[in-house]
Amino acid sequence: MIPDPEAVDRPREITRVLVCSGKVFMDLVSSEHRVNRPDVAICRVEQLYPVPMRDLGSMFERYSEAEEIVWVQEEPENMGAWEFIRPHLMDLAGGRTVKRVARPRSASPAEGSAARHATQQQLLIDKAFGVPPGSGTKTAEKAKRDAALTSSKG
């Protein structure tokens, strides 16, 4: 478990704990929403198996004021670690709400289009921070244009 270094000194202010693994962590910590949502802690699980129950439990205890715990994954809901990690998160949540933020269920792990991927990724980050879609400074439409520019540069 890697706790959020920006939230570790102010655990009582945290109302939402984002838990993730892998690259989506970088997208979350570099998001423009991070500045606007100081009540959100972003914690990364480096080892999914065996689940670091003691460390995960300690982290949830540290953020005892948090009302919800949110697992964030880039993969579609039916892929990724959600189904594996969900019972462990629920066991350790202490009655708090446990949610999941992921792409919609799909037969394919990839979008098939850089522009569509950028749009879906921005929507995923918005949802993780609890921001209504399109209300952030980088809207889904801008993400789509950025991806189109990136893919055309080659």
Summary of the structure (lengths in Angstrom):
residues: 154
radius of gyration: 15.7
end to end distance: 36.1
largest distance: 48.8
contacts: 448
relative contact order: 0.17
helix: 41%
strand: 18%
